[in-house]
Amino acid sequence: REVVEPELPRMAETGLAVRDVVILASLLELETAAAEERPRIAAVFLNRLEKRMLLQTDPTIIYAMKQEGRWKGNIRKKDLEMESPFNTYRQPGLPPGPIGSPGREAILAVLDPAQTRELYFVSRTDGTHPFTETLTEHPRAVTRLPRRRRSRCWVFGPTRPPRTGRRAGPVRTRRRRFWSGAWPSPSARSRPTA
């Protein structure tokens, strides 16, 4: 209340209900450890909501998995498909409630987001994020991550041109290594030939 009540006039200007601000702030609180990135992540979430895009944020998957007792420390592809009102990879809009207790800075970041058109970000190992505006830039940001982290990232959207005879459109792929198969990987090159 100490944080929210003085900000009620600003909330009225943004058009967000108090409940929506608290839900978004709880997502921000769990999405990043870097306080300076909160306004940018808030802007990404608000931009995605404005465009009616799915939020696709991992903390909501983790929250849903913990509720069901399935959290083992990793998010797998099948977890993104789980049935839960908190699964922002499947459910449009905000989750039905906050997934944590937001701090003052997260609430203020939702009320004063960065002025940007960015729609995508991916987490680095240090808790910071590279941000991108388009889906074509996003896979490039993922491939710039350290190899260990990149192997766990899901890339949504086309990562290469479709082959002849294949339907064009969004392709969901997992990129394990930087090597696309167009040339032998380092491990394949080091194997002796018979």
Rosetta constraint file for C-alpha pairs under 8 A:
AtomPair CA 1 CA 5 HARMONIC 5.55 0.50
AtomPair CA 2 CA 6 HARMONIC 7.20 0.50
AtomPair CA 3 CA 7 HARMONIC 6.90 0.50
AtomPair CA 3 CA 104 HARMONIC 6.23 0.50
AtomPair CA 3 CA 107 HARMONIC 7.87 0.50
AtomPair CA 4 CA 8 HARMONIC 6.34 0.50
AtomPair CA 4 CA 18 HARMONIC 7.76 0.50
AtomPair CA 4 CA 107 HARMONIC 7.91 0.50
AtomPair CA 7 CA 11 HARMONIC 6.28 0.50
AtomPair CA 8 CA 12 HARMONIC 6.30 0.50
AtomPair CA 8 CA 18 HARMONIC 7.89 0.50
AtomPair CA 9 CA 13 HARMONIC 6.54 0.50
AtomPair CA 10 CA 14 HARMONIC 6.42 0.50
AtomPair CA 10 CA 111 HARMONIC 7.01 0.50
AtomPair CA 11 CA 15 HARMONIC 6.26 0.50
AtomPair CA 11 CA 16 HARMONIC 5.79 0.50
AtomPair CA 11 CA 17 HARMONIC 6.86 0.50
AtomPair CA 11 CA 18 HARMONIC 7.12 0.50
AtomPair CA 11 CA 111 HARMONIC 6.73 0.50
AtomPair CA 12 CA 16 HARMONIC 6.69 0.50
AtomPair CA 12 CA 17 HARMONIC 7.58 0.50
AtomPair CA 14 CA 111 HARMONIC 7.30 0.50
AtomPair CA 16 CA 20 HARMONIC 6.01 0.50
AtomPair CA 16 CA 21 HARMONIC 6.39 0.50
AtomPair CA 17 CA 21 HARMONIC 6.38 0.50
AtomPair CA 18 CA 22 HARMONIC 6.28 0.50
AtomPair CA 19 CA 23 HARMONIC 6.18 0.50
AtomPair CA 19 CA 97 HARMONIC 7.90 0.50
AtomPair CA 20 CA 24 HARMONIC 6.10 0.50
AtomPair CA 20 CA 94 HARMONIC 7.61 0.50
AtomPair CA 21 CA 25 HARMONIC 5.97 0.50
AtomPair CA 21 CA 107 HARMONIC 6.65 0.50
AtomPair CA 21 CA 110 HARMONIC 6.45 0.50
AtomPair CA 21 CA 111 HARMONIC 7.53 0.50
AtomPair CA 22 CA 26 HARMONIC 6.10 0.50
AtomPair CA 22 CA 98 HARMONIC 6.54 0.50
AtomPair CA 22 CA 102 HARMONIC 6.87 0.50
AtomPair CA 22 CA 107 HARMONIC 6.68 0.50
AtomPair CA 23 CA 27 HARMONIC 6.48 0.50
AtomPair CA 23 CA 94 HARMONIC 7.33 0.50
AtomPair CA 23 CA 95 HARMONIC 7.44 0.50
AtomPair CA 23 CA 97 HARMONIC 5.91 0.50
AtomPair CA 23 CA 98 HARMONIC 4.29 0.50
AtomPair CA 23 CA 99 HARMONIC 7.19 0.50
AtomPair CA 24 CA 28 HARMONIC 6.31 0.50
AtomPair CA 24 CA 42 HARMONIC 7.48 0.50
AtomPair CA 24 CA 45 HARMONIC 7.89 0.50
AtomPair CA 24 CA 94 HARMONIC 7.60 0.50
AtomPair CA 24 CA 98 HARMONIC 7.55 0.50
AtomPair CA 24 CA 107 HARMONIC 7.93 0.50
AtomPair CA 24 CA 110 HARMONIC 6.84 0.50
AtomPair CA 25 CA 29 HARMONIC 6.07 0.50
AtomPair CA 25 CA 42 HARMONIC 7.98 0.50
AtomPair CA 25 CA 102 HARMONIC 5.42 0.50
AtomPair CA 25 CA 103 HARMONIC 7.57 0.50
AtomPair CA 25 CA 106 HARMONIC 4.91 0.50
AtomPair CA 25 CA 107 HARMONIC 5.02 0.50
AtomPair CA 25 CA 109 HARMONIC 7.64 0.50
AtomPair CA 25 CA 110 HARMONIC 6.23 0.50
AtomPair CA 26 CA 30 HARMONIC 6.50 0.50
AtomPair CA 26 CA 98 HARMONIC 5.61 0.50
AtomPair CA 26 CA 99 HARMONIC 5.89 0.50
AtomPair CA 26 CA 100 HARMONIC 5.18 0.50
AtomPair CA 26 CA 101 HARMONIC 5.81 0.50
AtomPair CA 26 CA 102 HARMONIC 4.52 0.50
AtomPair CA 26 CA 103 HARMONIC 7.91 0.50
AtomPair CA 26 CA 106 HARMONIC 7.37 0.50
AtomPair CA 27 CA 31 HARMONIC 5.96 0.50
AtomPair CA 27 CA 57 HARMONIC 7.98 0.50
AtomPair CA 27 CA 59 HARMONIC 6.90 0.50
AtomPair CA 27 CA 60 HARMONIC 7.55 0.50
AtomPair CA 27 CA 98 HARMONIC 7.45 0.50
AtomPair CA 27 CA 99 HARMONIC 6.79 0.50
AtomPair CA 27 CA 100 HARMONIC 7.55 0.50
AtomPair CA 27 CA 102 HARMONIC 7.98 0.50
AtomPair CA 28 CA 32 HARMONIC 6.37 0.50
AtomPair CA 28 CA 38 HARMONIC 6.34 0.50
AtomPair CA 28 CA 41 HARMONIC 6.94 0.50
AtomPair CA 28 CA 42 HARMONIC 6.78 0.50
AtomPair CA 28 CA 102 HARMONIC 7.77 0.50
AtomPair CA 28 CA 106 HARMONIC 6.06 0.50
AtomPair CA 29 CA 33 HARMONIC 7.49 0.50
AtomPair CA 29 CA 100 HARMONIC 7.69 0.50
AtomPair CA 29 CA 101 HARMONIC 7.78 0.50
AtomPair CA 29 CA 102 HARMONIC 5.63 0.50
AtomPair CA 29 CA 103 HARMONIC 6.90 0.50
AtomPair CA 29 CA 106 HARMONIC 5.94 0.50
AtomPair CA 30 CA 59 HARMONIC 6.23 0.50
AtomPair CA 30 CA 100 HARMONIC 7.44 0.50
AtomPair CA 31 CA 57 HARMONIC 7.71 0.50
AtomPair CA 31 CA 58 HARMONIC 7.67 0.50
AtomPair CA 31 CA 59 HARMONIC 6.36 0.50
AtomPair CA 32 CA 37 HARMONIC 7.32 0.50
AtomPair CA 32 CA 38 HARMONIC 7.05 0.50
AtomPair CA 32 CA 127 HARMONIC 5.94 0.50
AtomPair CA 32 CA 128 HARMONIC 6.84 0.50
AtomPair CA 33 CA 127 HARMONIC 5.72 0.50
AtomPair CA 33 CA 128 HARMONIC 7.37 0.50
AtomPair CA 34 CA 38 HARMONIC 7.08 0.50
AtomPair CA 34 CA 127 HARMONIC 6.52 0.50
AtomPair CA 34 CA 128 HARMONIC 6.10 0.50
AtomPair CA 35 CA 105 HARMONIC 7.58 0.50
AtomPair CA 37 CA 41 HARMONIC 6.23 0.50
AtomPair CA 37 CA 128 HARMONIC 7.40 0.50
AtomPair CA 37 CA 129 HARMONIC 7.85 0.50
AtomPair CA 38 CA 42 HARMONIC 5.97 0.50
AtomPair CA 38 CA 106 HARMONIC 6.53 0.50
AtomPair CA 38 CA 109 HARMONIC 5.86 0.50
AtomPair CA 38 CA 113 HARMONIC 7.93 0.50
AtomPair CA 39 CA 43 HARMONIC 6.13 0.50
AtomPair CA 39 CA 109 HARMONIC 4.66 0.50
AtomPair CA 39 CA 110 HARMONIC 6.73 0.50
AtomPair CA 39 CA 112 HARMONIC 6.81 0.50
AtomPair CA 39 CA 113 HARMONIC 4.37 0.50
AtomPair CA 39 CA 114 HARMONIC 4.99 0.50
AtomPair CA 40 CA 44 HARMONIC 6.25 0.50
AtomPair CA 40 CA 113 HARMONIC 6.29 0.50
AtomPair CA 40 CA 114 HARMONIC 5.09 0.50
AtomPair CA 40 CA 115 HARMONIC 7.91 0.50
AtomPair CA 40 CA 116 HARMONIC 7.42 0.50
AtomPair CA 41 CA 45 HARMONIC 6.24 0.50
AtomPair CA 41 CA 113 HARMONIC 7.98 0.50
AtomPair CA 41 CA 121 HARMONIC 7.99 0.50
AtomPair CA 42 CA 46 HARMONIC 6.13 0.50
AtomPair CA 42 CA 109 HARMONIC 6.37 0.50
AtomPair CA 42 CA 110 HARMONIC 5.38 0.50
AtomPair CA 42 CA 113 HARMONIC 5.56 0.50
AtomPair CA 42 CA 114 HARMONIC 7.47 0.50
AtomPair CA 43 CA 47 HARMONIC 5.88 0.50
AtomPair CA 43 CA 110 HARMONIC 7.66 0.50
AtomPair CA 43 CA 113 HARMONIC 5.04 0.50
AtomPair CA 43 CA 114 HARMONIC 5.63 0.50
AtomPair CA 43 CA 115 HARMONIC 7.00 0.50
AtomPair CA 43 CA 116 HARMONIC 6.65 0.50
AtomPair CA 43 CA 117 HARMONIC 7.76 0.50
AtomPair CA 43 CA 118 HARMONIC 7.43 0.50
AtomPair CA 44 CA 48 HARMONIC 6.09 0.50
AtomPair CA 44 CA 116 HARMONIC 7.88 0.50
AtomPair CA 44 CA 117 HARMONIC 7.42 0.50
AtomPair CA 44 CA 118 HARMONIC 5.62 0.50
AtomPair CA 44 CA 119 HARMONIC 4.95 0.50
AtomPair CA 44 CA 120 HARMONIC 6.73 0.50
AtomPair CA 45 CA 49 HARMONIC 6.17 0.50
AtomPair CA 45 CA 55 HARMONIC 6.37 0.50
AtomPair CA 45 CA 119 HARMONIC 7.50 0.50
AtomPair CA 46 CA 50 HARMONIC 6.07 0.50
AtomPair CA 47 CA 51 HARMONIC 6.29 0.50
AtomPair CA 47 CA 117 HARMONIC 6.85 0.50
AtomPair CA 47 CA 118 HARMONIC 7.39 0.50
AtomPair CA 47 CA 119 HARMONIC 6.41 0.50
AtomPair CA 48 CA 52 HARMONIC 6.05 0.50
AtomPair CA 48 CA 53 HARMONIC 4.92 0.50
AtomPair CA 48 CA 54 HARMONIC 6.82 0.50
AtomPair CA 48 CA 55 HARMONIC 6.40 0.50
AtomPair CA 48 CA 119 HARMONIC 6.15 0.50
AtomPair CA 49 CA 53 HARMONIC 5.81 0.50
AtomPair CA 49 CA 54 HARMONIC 7.32 0.50
AtomPair CA 49 CA 55 HARMONIC 7.21 0.50
AtomPair CA 49 CA 93 HARMONIC 6.32 0.50
AtomPair CA 52 CA 92 HARMONIC 7.34 0.50
AtomPair CA 52 CA 93 HARMONIC 7.28 0.50
AtomPair CA 53 CA 92 HARMONIC 7.04 0.50
AtomPair CA 53 CA 93 HARMONIC 7.81 0.50
AtomPair CA 54 CA 88 HARMONIC 6.19 0.50
AtomPair CA 54 CA 89 HARMONIC 6.16 0.50
AtomPair CA 54 CA 90 HARMONIC 7.18 0.50
AtomPair CA 54 CA 91 HARMONIC 6.95 0.50
AtomPair CA 54 CA 92 HARMONIC 5.18 0.50
AtomPair CA 54 CA 93 HARMONIC 6.60 0.50
AtomPair CA 55 CA 88 HARMONIC 5.52 0.50
AtomPair CA 55 CA 89 HARMONIC 6.72 0.50
AtomPair CA 55 CA 92 HARMONIC 7.32 0.50
AtomPair CA 55 CA 93 HARMONIC 7.07 0.50
AtomPair CA 55 CA 94 HARMONIC 7.70 0.50
AtomPair CA 56 CA 87 HARMONIC 7.88 0.50
AtomPair CA 56 CA 88 HARMONIC 4.91 0.50
AtomPair CA 56 CA 89 HARMONIC 4.39 0.50
AtomPair CA 56 CA 90 HARMONIC 7.88 0.50
AtomPair CA 57 CA 61 HARMONIC 7.29 0.50
AtomPair CA 57 CA 88 HARMONIC 6.26 0.50
AtomPair CA 57 CA 89 HARMONIC 7.14 0.50
AtomPair CA 58 CA 62 HARMONIC 6.32 0.50
AtomPair CA 59 CA 63 HARMONIC 6.07 0.50
AtomPair CA 59 CA 99 HARMONIC 7.92 0.50
AtomPair CA 60 CA 64 HARMONIC 6.17 0.50
AtomPair CA 60 CA 86 HARMONIC 5.67 0.50
AtomPair CA 60 CA 87 HARMONIC 5.88 0.50
AtomPair CA 60 CA 88 HARMONIC 6.47 0.50
AtomPair CA 60 CA 95 HARMONIC 7.81 0.50
AtomPair CA 60 CA 99 HARMONIC 6.87 0.50
AtomPair CA 61 CA 65 HARMONIC 6.08 0.50
AtomPair CA 61 CA 75 HARMONIC 7.73 0.50
AtomPair CA 61 CA 79 HARMONIC 7.31 0.50
AtomPair CA 61 CA 80 HARMONIC 6.98 0.50
AtomPair CA 61 CA 86 HARMONIC 6.89 0.50
AtomPair CA 61 CA 87 HARMONIC 5.45 0.50
AtomPair CA 61 CA 88 HARMONIC 7.31 0.50
AtomPair CA 62 CA 66 HARMONIC 6.08 0.50
AtomPair CA 62 CA 71 HARMONIC 6.63 0.50
AtomPair CA 62 CA 75 HARMONIC 7.48 0.50
AtomPair CA 63 CA 67 HARMONIC 6.25 0.50
AtomPair CA 63 CA 86 HARMONIC 7.52 0.50
AtomPair CA 63 CA 99 HARMONIC 6.47 0.50
AtomPair CA 64 CA 68 HARMONIC 6.46 0.50
AtomPair CA 64 CA 84 HARMONIC 6.57 0.50
AtomPair CA 64 CA 86 HARMONIC 5.92 0.50
AtomPair CA 64 CA 87 HARMONIC 6.81 0.50
AtomPair CA 65 CA 69 HARMONIC 6.04 0.50
AtomPair CA 65 CA 70 HARMONIC 4.92 0.50
AtomPair CA 65 CA 71 HARMONIC 5.01 0.50
AtomPair CA 65 CA 79 HARMONIC 7.93 0.50
AtomPair CA 66 CA 70 HARMONIC 5.87 0.50
AtomPair CA 66 CA 71 HARMONIC 5.09 0.50
AtomPair CA 75 CA 79 HARMONIC 6.10 0.50
AtomPair CA 75 CA 80 HARMONIC 7.59 0.50
AtomPair CA 76 CA 80 HARMONIC 6.94 0.50
AtomPair CA 77 CA 81 HARMONIC 7.18 0.50
AtomPair CA 78 CA 82 HARMONIC 6.77 0.50
AtomPair CA 80 CA 87 HARMONIC 7.29 0.50
AtomPair CA 80 CA 89 HARMONIC 6.14 0.50
AtomPair CA 80 CA 90 HARMONIC 7.66 0.50
AtomPair CA 81 CA 89 HARMONIC 7.42 0.50
AtomPair CA 81 CA 90 HARMONIC 6.93 0.50
AtomPair CA 82 CA 87 HARMONIC 7.14 0.50
AtomPair CA 83 CA 87 HARMONIC 7.08 0.50
AtomPair CA 85 CA 91 HARMONIC 6.44 0.50
AtomPair CA 85 CA 95 HARMONIC 6.34 0.50
AtomPair CA 85 CA 96 HARMONIC 6.69 0.50
AtomPair CA 86 CA 91 HARMONIC 7.29 0.50
AtomPair CA 86 CA 95 HARMONIC 4.90 0.50
AtomPair CA 86 CA 96 HARMONIC 6.73 0.50
AtomPair CA 87 CA 91 HARMONIC 5.86 0.50
AtomPair CA 87 CA 95 HARMONIC 7.43 0.50
AtomPair CA 88 CA 92 HARMONIC 6.48 0.50
AtomPair CA 88 CA 93 HARMONIC 7.53 0.50
AtomPair CA 88 CA 94 HARMONIC 7.42 0.50
AtomPair CA 88 CA 95 HARMONIC 6.87 0.50
AtomPair CA 91 CA 95 HARMONIC 7.74 0.50
AtomPair CA 102 CA 106 HARMONIC 6.11 0.50
AtomPair CA 102 CA 107 HARMONIC 6.78 0.50
AtomPair CA 103 CA 107 HARMONIC 6.51 0.50
AtomPair CA 104 CA 108 HARMONIC 6.24 0.50
AtomPair CA 105 CA 109 HARMONIC 6.02 0.50
AtomPair CA 106 CA 110 HARMONIC 6.41 0.50
AtomPair CA 107 CA 111 HARMONIC 6.49 0.50
AtomPair CA 108 CA 112 HARMONIC 6.01 0.50
AtomPair CA 109 CA 113 HARMONIC 5.32 0.50
AtomPair CA 117 CA 133 HARMONIC 6.06 0.50
AtomPair CA 118 CA 131 HARMONIC 6.52 0.50
AtomPair CA 118 CA 132 HARMONIC 5.41 0.50
AtomPair CA 118 CA 133 HARMONIC 4.00 0.50
AtomPair CA 118 CA 134 HARMONIC 7.42 0.50
AtomPair CA 119 CA 131 HARMONIC 7.67 0.50
AtomPair CA 119 CA 132 HARMONIC 6.39 0.50
AtomPair CA 119 CA 133 HARMONIC 5.15 0.50
AtomPair CA 119 CA 134 HARMONIC 6.80 0.50
AtomPair CA 120 CA 131 HARMONIC 5.73 0.50
AtomPair CA 120 CA 132 HARMONIC 5.20 0.50
AtomPair CA 120 CA 133 HARMONIC 6.26 0.50
AtomPair CA 120 CA 134 HARMONIC 7.23 0.50
AtomPair CA 120 CA 135 HARMONIC 7.46 0.50
AtomPair CA 120 CA 138 HARMONIC 6.53 0.50
AtomPair CA 121 CA 129 HARMONIC 5.97 0.50
AtomPair CA 121 CA 130 HARMONIC 5.58 0.50
AtomPair CA 121 CA 131 HARMONIC 4.37 0.50
AtomPair CA 121 CA 132 HARMONIC 6.17 0.50
AtomPair CA 121 CA 138 HARMONIC 7.28 0.50
AtomPair CA 122 CA 129 HARMONIC 5.44 0.50
AtomPair CA 122 CA 130 HARMONIC 6.05 0.50
AtomPair CA 122 CA 131 HARMONIC 7.08 0.50
AtomPair CA 122 CA 141 HARMONIC 7.47 0.50
AtomPair CA 122 CA 142 HARMONIC 6.75 0.50
AtomPair CA 123 CA 127 HARMONIC 6.09 0.50
AtomPair CA 123 CA 128 HARMONIC 5.98 0.50
AtomPair CA 123 CA 129 HARMONIC 4.72 0.50
AtomPair CA 123 CA 130 HARMONIC 7.23 0.50
AtomPair CA 124 CA 128 HARMONIC 5.47 0.50
AtomPair CA 124 CA 129 HARMONIC 5.61 0.50
AtomPair CA 124 CA 130 HARMONIC 7.67 0.50
AtomPair CA 124 CA 145 HARMONIC 6.57 0.50
AtomPair CA 124 CA 149 HARMONIC 7.26 0.50
AtomPair CA 125 CA 149 HARMONIC 6.74 0.50
AtomPair CA 130 CA 141 HARMONIC 6.51 0.50
AtomPair CA 131 CA 138 HARMONIC 7.86 0.50
AtomPair CA 131 CA 141 HARMONIC 7.76 0.50
AtomPair CA 132 CA 137 HARMONIC 5.99 0.50
AtomPair CA 132 CA 138 HARMONIC 5.85 0.50
AtomPair CA 132 CA 141 HARMONIC 7.61 0.50
AtomPair CA 133 CA 137 HARMONIC 7.10 0.50
AtomPair CA 133 CA 138 HARMONIC 7.84 0.50
AtomPair CA 134 CA 138 HARMONIC 6.50 0.50
AtomPair CA 135 CA 139 HARMONIC 7.31 0.50
AtomPair CA 135 CA 156 HARMONIC 7.80 0.50
AtomPair CA 135 CA 157 HARMONIC 6.57 0.50
AtomPair CA 136 CA 140 HARMONIC 7.52 0.50
AtomPair CA 136 CA 157 HARMONIC 7.66 0.50
AtomPair CA 136 CA 158 HARMONIC 7.49 0.50
AtomPair CA 136 CA 159 HARMONIC 7.78 0.50
AtomPair CA 137 CA 141 HARMONIC 6.52 0.50
AtomPair CA 138 CA 142 HARMONIC 6.42 0.50
AtomPair CA 138 CA 155 HARMONIC 7.71 0.50
AtomPair CA 139 CA 143 HARMONIC 6.24 0.50
AtomPair CA 139 CA 155 HARMONIC 5.95 0.50
AtomPair CA 139 CA 156 HARMONIC 7.85 0.50
AtomPair CA 139 CA 159 HARMONIC 6.62 0.50
AtomPair CA 140 CA 144 HARMONIC 6.40 0.50
AtomPair CA 141 CA 145 HARMONIC 6.96 0.50
AtomPair CA 142 CA 150 HARMONIC 6.20 0.50
AtomPair CA 142 CA 153 HARMONIC 7.07 0.50
AtomPair CA 142 CA 155 HARMONIC 7.50 0.50
AtomPair CA 143 CA 150 HARMONIC 6.39 0.50
AtomPair CA 143 CA 178 HARMONIC 6.60 0.50
AtomPair CA 144 CA 150 HARMONIC 7.94 0.50
AtomPair CA 145 CA 149 HARMONIC 6.39 0.50
AtomPair CA 145 CA 150 HARMONIC 5.47 0.50
AtomPair CA 146 CA 150 HARMONIC 6.01 0.50
AtomPair CA 147 CA 151 HARMONIC 6.21 0.50
AtomPair CA 147 CA 177 HARMONIC 6.81 0.50
AtomPair CA 147 CA 178 HARMONIC 7.77 0.50
AtomPair CA 148 CA 152 HARMONIC 7.36 0.50
AtomPair CA 149 CA 153 HARMONIC 6.86 0.50
AtomPair CA 150 CA 175 HARMONIC 7.36 0.50
AtomPair CA 150 CA 176 HARMONIC 6.91 0.50
AtomPair CA 150 CA 177 HARMONIC 7.41 0.50
AtomPair CA 151 CA 174 HARMONIC 7.85 0.50
AtomPair CA 151 CA 175 HARMONIC 6.21 0.50
AtomPair CA 151 CA 176 HARMONIC 4.31 0.50
AtomPair CA 151 CA 177 HARMONIC 6.26 0.50
AtomPair CA 152 CA 176 HARMONIC 7.28 0.50
AtomPair CA 153 CA 174 HARMONIC 7.12 0.50
AtomPair CA 153 CA 175 HARMONIC 7.27 0.50
AtomPair CA 154 CA 172 HARMONIC 7.93 0.50
AtomPair CA 154 CA 173 HARMONIC 6.88 0.50
AtomPair CA 154 CA 174 HARMONIC 5.42 0.50
AtomPair CA 154 CA 175 HARMONIC 7.15 0.50
AtomPair CA 155 CA 159 HARMONIC 7.68 0.50
AtomPair CA 155 CA 172 HARMONIC 6.61 0.50
AtomPair CA 155 CA 173 HARMONIC 6.08 0.50
AtomPair CA 155 CA 174 HARMONIC 6.28 0.50
AtomPair CA 155 CA 175 HARMONIC 7.30 0.50
AtomPair CA 156 CA 170 HARMONIC 7.32 0.50
AtomPair CA 156 CA 171 HARMONIC 6.79 0.50
AtomPair CA 156 CA 172 HARMONIC 5.24 0.50
AtomPair CA 156 CA 173 HARMONIC 6.92 0.50
AtomPair CA 157 CA 169 HARMONIC 7.84 0.50
AtomPair CA 157 CA 170 HARMONIC 4.51 0.50
AtomPair CA 157 CA 171 HARMONIC 5.14 0.50
AtomPair CA 157 CA 172 HARMONIC 5.98 0.50
AtomPair CA 157 CA 173 HARMONIC 7.97 0.50
AtomPair CA 158 CA 169 HARMONIC 6.97 0.50
AtomPair CA 158 CA 170 HARMONIC 5.13 0.50
AtomPair CA 158 CA 171 HARMONIC 5.05 0.50
AtomPair CA 158 CA 172 HARMONIC 7.29 0.50
AtomPair CA 159 CA 171 HARMONIC 7.42 0.50
AtomPair CA 159 CA 173 HARMONIC 7.65 0.50
AtomPair CA 162 CA 166 HARMONIC 6.07 0.50
AtomPair CA 162 CA 167 HARMONIC 7.10 0.50
AtomPair CA 162 CA 168 HARMONIC 5.91 0.50
AtomPair CA 179 CA 183 HARMONIC 7.39 0.50
AtomPair CA 179 CA 184 HARMONIC 7.70 0.50
AtomPair CA 179 CA 185 HARMONIC 5.96 0.50
AtomPair CA 181 CA 185 HARMONIC 7.24 0.50
AtomPair CA 184 CA 188 HARMONIC 5.75 0.50
AtomPair CA 184 CA 189 HARMONIC 6.14 0.50
AtomPair CA 185 CA 189 HARMONIC 6.31 0.50
AtomPair CA 186 CA 190 HARMONIC 6.31 0.50
AtomPair CA 187 CA 191 HARMONIC 6.67 0.50
